[in-house]
Amino acid sequence: MQGFDSSYEVCNCRRVSLKQIQTCINSGSLTLGEIQDNTGAGTECRFCIIKETDFGKVKKKLYCKDILEYYKRSNNG
């Protein structure tokens, strides 16, 4: 994704990087649940899943849902 280094830590609790989520999506994980099952991202505090549920003190710049939607748009258009 443009503007983000592949090492950007999307999920701090489980230390899951953007690259790990990208690899997961490229391997066929096409739902948030599948991304969670395969990477562990969003399975603890859950703040990294979507912006609306990010109640952390420091807000994320990128969420699992945003990454998934970006790749779905990229593959459909």
VONU-168745 format. One record per atom (N, C-alpha, C, CB): residue in three letters; x, y, z. Coordinates in steps of 0.1 Angstrom, whole numbers, padded with zeros to 4 digits, always signed. Glycine has a CB too. Example, Ala and Ser with C-alpha at 12.3 -4.5 7.8 and 13.67 -1.06 7.14 Angstrom:
<pts>
ALA+0132-0057+0078
ALA+0123-0045+0078
ALA+0132-0033+0078
ALA+0113-0045+0090
SER+0128-0022+0071
SER+0137-0011+0071
SER+0129+0000+0079
SER+0141-0006+0057
</pts>
This chain:
<pts>
MET+0008-0012+0000
MET+0000+0000+0000
MET+0009+0012+0000
MET-0010+0000+0012
GLN+0005+0022-0008
GLN+0013+0034-0010
GLN+0014+0042+0003
GLN+0007+0042-0020
GLY+0026+0046+0006
GLY+0028+0055+0018
GLY+0032+0047+0031
GLY+0016+0063+0020
PHE+0031+0034+0030
PHE+0034+0026+0042
PHE+0045+0016+0039
PHE+0021+0018+0047
ASP+0055+0015+0048
ASP+0065+0006+0046
ASP+0060-0008+0049
ASP+0077+0009+0056
SER+0065-0018+0043
SER+0059-0032+0045
SER+0062-0037+0059
SER+0066-0042+0035
SER+0071-0030+0066
SER+0073-0034+0080
SER+0064-0027+0090
SER+0088-0032+0084
TYR+0055-0018+0085
TYR+0046-0011+0094
TYR+0038-0021+0102
TYR+0036-0002+0086
GLU+0038-0019+0116
GLU+0032-0029+0125
GLU+0017-0025+0126
GLU+0038-0029+0138
VAL+0008-0033+0119
VAL-0006-0031+0119
VAL-0012-0035+0132
VAL-0013-0038+0108
CYS-0008-0046+0137
CYS-0012-0051+0150
CYS-0001-0052+0160
CYS-0018-0066+0149
ASN-0001-0042+0170
ASN+0009-0042+0180
ASN+0009-0053+0190
ASN+0008-0029+0187
CYS-0003-0058+0193
CYS-0004-0069+0203
CYS+0002-0081+0198
CYS-0019-0071+0206
ARG+0000-0085+0186
ARG+0006-0097+0180
ARG+0017-0095+0171
ARG-0005-0105+0173
ARG+0022-0082+0170
ARG+0033-0078+0162
ARG+0032-0083+0147
ARG+0046-0084+0168
VAL+0021-0080+0141
VAL+0018-0084+0127
VAL+0020-0072+0118
VAL+0003-0089+0126
SER+0029-0074+0108
SER+0032-0063+0099
SER+0023-0062+0087
SER+0047-0065+0094
LEU+0024-0051+0080
LEU+0016-0050+0068
LEU+0020-0061+0058
LEU+0019-0036+0061
LYS+0032-0064+0057
LYS+0037-0074+0048
LYS+0031-0088+0051
LYS+0052-0076+0048
GLN+0030-0091+0064
GLN+0023-0104+0068
GLN+0009-0104+0063
GLN+0025-0106+0083
ILE+0002-0093+0065
ILE-0012-0093+0061
ILE-0014-0093+0046
ILE-0019-0080+0066
GLN-0005-0086+0039
GLN-0005-0087+0024
GLN-0002-0101+0019
GLN+0006-0077+0018
THR+0007-0108+0025
THR+0010-0122+0021
THR-0002-0130+0024
THR+0022-0127+0029
CYS-0009-0128+0035
CYS-0020-0136+0039
CYS-0031-0134+0028
CYS-0025-0132+0053
ILE-0034-0122+0024
ILE-0044-0119+0014
ILE-0040-0125+0001
ILE-0046-0103+0013
ASN-0028-0123-0003
ASN-0023-0129-0016
ASN-0024-0144-0016
ASN-0009-0125-0019
SER-0024-0150-0004
SER-0026-0165-0003
SER-0040-0169-0003
SER-0018-0170+0009
GLY-0049-0160-0003
GLY-0063-0163-0004
GLY-0072-0160+0007
GLY-0064-0178-0006
SER-0067-0153+0017
SER-0076-0149+0029
SER-0083-0136+0024
SER-0067-0146+0041
LEU-0096-0138+0023
LEU-0104-0127+0017
LEU-0115-0121+0027
LEU-0111-0131+0005
THR-0114-0125+0040
THR-0123-0119+0050
THR-0114-0115+0062
THR-0134-0129+0054
LEU-0120-0106+0070
LEU-0113-0102+0082
LEU-0110-0114+0091
LEU-0120-0091+0090
GLY-0120-0123+0092
GLY-0119-0135+0100
GLY-0107-0144+0096
GLY-0132-0143+0100
GLU-0106-0145+0083
GLU-0095-0153+0078
GLU-0081-0147+0080
GLU-0097-0156+0062
ILE-0081-0134+0079
ILE-0068-0127+0082
ILE-0065-0129+0097
ILE-0069-0111+0079
GLN-0075-0127+0106
GLN-0073-0129+0120
GLN-0068-0144+0123
GLN-0086-0126+0128
ASP-0075-0153+0117
ASP-0071-0168+0119
ASP-0057-0171+0115
ASP-0081-0177+0112
ASN-0053-0165+0104
ASN-0040-0168+0098
ASN-0028-0160+0103
ASN-0041-0167+0083
THR-0031-0148+0108
THR-0020-0139+0113
THR-0021-0136+0128
THR-0020-0126+0105
GLY-0033-0138+0134
GLY-0035-0134+0148
GLY-0038-0119+0149
GLY-0022-0137+0155
ALA-0037-0111+0139
ALA-0040-0097+0139
ALA-0054-0094+0144
ALA-0037-0090+0126
GLY-0056-0085+0153
GLY-0069-0082+0158
GLY-0075-0092+0167
GLY-0077-0080+0146
THR-0068-0101+0173
THR-0074-0111+0181
THR-0072-0108+0196
THR-0068-0124+0178
GLU-0065-0098+0199
GLU-0064-0094+0214
GLU-0072-0082+0217
GLU-0049-0092+0217
CYS-0066-0070+0216
CYS-0073-0058+0219
CYS-0084-0054+0208
CYS-0064-0046+0222
ARG-0082-0058+0196
ARG-0090-0056+0185
ARG-0091-0042+0179
ARG-0104-0060+0189
PHE-0082-0033+0184
PHE-0082-0019+0180
PHE-0077-0018+0165
PHE-0073-0011+0189
CYS-0070-0028+0160
CYS-0064-0027+0147
CYS-0073-0032+0135
CYS-0051-0034+0146
ILE-0085-0036+0139
ILE-0094-0042+0129
ILE-0101-0031+0121
ILE-0105-0050+0135
ILE-0108-0022+0127
ILE-0114-0010+0120
ILE-0113+0002+0128
ILE-0129-0013+0117
LYS-0113+0014+0122
LYS-0111+0027+0128
LYS-0122+0029+0139
LYS-0111+0038+0118
GLU-0134+0025+0136
GLU-0145+0028+0145
GLU-0144+0021+0159
GLU-0158+0024+0139
THR-0136+0011+0160
THR-0134+0004+0172
THR-0121+0006+0178
THR-0137-0011+0171
ASP-0113+0015+0173
ASP-0100+0018+0178
ASP-0101+0028+0190
ASP-0090+0024+0167
PHE-0101+0022+0202
PHE-0102+0030+0214
PHE-0088+0032+0221
PHE-0112+0024+0224
GLY-0078+0029+0214
GLY-0064+0030+0220
GLY-0060+0045+0221
GLY-0054+0023+0211
LYS-0050+0047+0230
LYS-0046+0061+0232
LYS-0039+0066+0219
LYS-0036+0061+0243
VAL-0031+0058+0212
VAL-0025+0062+0200
VAL-0032+0055+0188
VAL-0010+0059+0200
LYS-0039+0063+0180
LYS-0047+0057+0169
LYS-0038+0052+0158
LYS-0056+0068+0163
LYS-0042+0041+0152
LYS-0035+0034+0141
LYS-0036+0043+0129
LYS-0040+0020+0138
LYS-0027+0042+0120
LYS-0027+0049+0107
LYS-0033+0040+0096
LYS-0014+0054+0103
LEU-0034+0027+0099
LEU-0038+0017+0089
LEU-0045+0006+0097
LEU-0027+0012+0081
TYR-0056+0001+0092
TYR-0064-0010+0098
TYR-0065-0022+0089
TYR-0078-0004+0103
CYS-0068-0033+0095
CYS-0069-0046+0087
CYS-0080-0044+0077
CYS-0072-0057+0097
LYS-0091-0038+0080
LYS-0102-0037+0071
LYS-0098-0028+0059
LYS-0114-0031+0078
ASP-0090-0017+0062
ASP-0086-0009+0051
ASP-0077-0016+0041
ASP-0078+0003+0057
ILE-0068-0025+0046
ILE-0059-0032+0038
ILE-0067-0042+0029
ILE-0048-0040+0047
LEU-0076-0049+0036
LEU-0084-0059+0028
LEU-0092-0052+0017
LEU-0093-0066+0038
GLU-0098-0041+0020
GLU-0106-0034+0010
GLU-0098-0028-0001
GLU-0114-0022+0017
TYR-0086-0024+0002
TYR-0077-0019-0008
TYR-0073-0030-0018
TYR-0063-0014-0002
TYR-0071-0042-0013
TYR-0067-0053-0022
TYR-0079-0058-0030
TYR-0061-0064-0014
LYS-0091-0058-0024
LYS-0103-0062-0031
LYS-0106-0052-0042
LYS-0115-0062-0021
ARG-0104-0039-0040
ARG-0106-0029-0051
ARG-0095-0030-0061
ARG-0105-0015-0045
SER-0083-0033-0057
SER-0072-0034-0067
SER-0074-0046-0076
SER-0059-0036-0060
ASN-0080-0057-0071
ASN-0082-0069-0079
ASN-0095-0069-0087
ASN-0082-0081-0070
ASN-0104-0060-0084
ASN-0117-0059-0091
ASN-0116-0047-0101
ASN-0128-0057-0082
GLY-0106-0039-0101
GLY-0107-0028-0110
GLY-0094-0025-0117
GLY-0111-0016-0103
</pts>
